[in-house]
Structures are given as C-alpha cells and as structure tokens.
Amino acid sequence: MGCGAGRNAGELLRKYPDSHVTAIDYSALSVEKATAYNKKSIDAGRCAVRQGDVSDLKLPNESFDLATAFETVYFWPGLERCFAQVARVLKPGGLFLICNESNGLDAAGRNFEKIIDGMKCYTAEELDTALRGAGFSEVSTDHHGRKPWICVLARK
Ligand SMILES: C[S@@+](CC[C@H](N)C(=O)[O-])C[C@H]1O[C@@H](n2cnc3c(N)ncnc32)[C@H](O)[C@@H]1O
C-alpha cells in the first residue's frame, strides 16, 4: 500500500520467490515508476501495480496474506477507515506491517508535519489504537534502538 517507486515491492519479490505482489499507490507517477522498477516480475506474472487509494481499495475481500505500508500511513485519510480497508482485503490471520521512520515524538517528524501539508506522524500507541479499532489484534511494535524508527505488526 502506498508503494511509491516500488522498491519495497521489488525487495519482497526478491526475498520471497514464490510470492505474488500487488503494489498500490494513488499517484500516477508512483505507479509509472513502480511499474518500470518491477517490469521483469510483472512480465513474469508475479507482480501487478495498480493505481488506487487505500481509503477505497478496489481489491477483493480476503485475498492477501500480507499487506505492507512503508513510510506512507502519515498521509492516509482517516487512519482507522483505511486500516479497515486493509483488514477487508487480508485473509483471516493475515498480517499487516507498518514501517515508519518517525515514532510521532521525534523532532524530525514534527518538522515534516509543519512543511508537508496533511502529514501526520503517529505514535505507536495511536497506530495500535487505530489498528484494533479496525479489527486487528496481536498488535506489536518494534522500536529501533537509536533512531525513532518503528515497525508495527498486526494480525487480522
Ligand atoms: C513517502 S512515500 C513512500 C513510498 C514507498 N512506500 C517507500 O517506502 O519508498 C508515500 C507514498 O504513499 C502514497 N500514498 C499516500 N496516501 C495514499 C493513499 N491514500 N492511497 C494510496 N497511496 C497513498 C504516496 O503517493 C507516496 O507514493
């Protein structure tokens, strides 16, 4: 979700050779870049890149084992509503991984919020609450030892 130029999709395809990855972004430019970056996998039938908004996913119910969101939930409109969309498309027991370079408390994150319109850096607690509100459970957060980076993992 929010795949940007598609490098993380490429990394997932490399790390998991039996996987199929669907990469979604609402920006036409991101879709163009992610398509070019993952062209080999797309041609091999292992990857699809689609333009779409996480607040209204045009994807079938219960169709994915894993959803990822790298550096993107800051921009999602109505966090819990978007998380509910992610939950809808995950299979029962499916996982949702969120990775943010801001933990919502760091000075850099606060600064980005000031200069990027609509950006919101969430704390681990805020993400946990929104995930549970959207129907996820087993929510856990890993914090980087020295940097304000967080990874939040949740199960449907
Ligand atoms: C900072 S970039 C991160 C891109 C990529 N995940 C990465 O880590 O390199 C954030 C991306 O999220 C996308 N995005 C933001 N809100 C979105 C939404 N509601 N639906 C789909 N994509 C969204 C943006 O278009 C942008 O490509």
The ligand as a Gaussian input file, in Angstrom:
#p B3LYP/6-31G(d) Opt

LIG

0 1
 C        6.881000       8.713000       1.322000
 S        6.221000       7.793000       0.010000
 C        6.775000       6.150000       0.422000
 C        6.813000       5.257000      -0.776000
 C        7.285000       3.819000      -0.536000
 N        6.364000       3.082000       0.306000
 C        8.684000       3.783000       0.030000
 O        8.838000       3.448000       1.218000
 O        9.629000       4.118000      -0.692000
 C        4.475000       7.732000       0.404000
 C        3.639000       7.137000      -0.714000
 O        2.339000       6.887000      -0.228000
 C        1.416000       7.176000      -1.272000
 N        0.098000       7.417000      -0.679000
 C       -0.212000       8.371000       0.237000
 N       -1.511000       8.317000       0.549000
 C       -2.037000       7.292000      -0.172000
 C       -3.345000       6.753000      -0.298000
 N       -4.384000       7.258000       0.393000
 N       -3.541000       5.715000      -1.142000
 C       -2.507000       5.206000      -1.849000
 N       -1.248000       5.703000      -1.781000
 C       -1.003000       6.727000      -0.956000
 C        2.040000       8.389000      -1.961000
 O        1.550000       8.598000      -3.265000
 C        3.527000       8.033000      -1.934000
 O        3.924000       7.328000      -3.082000

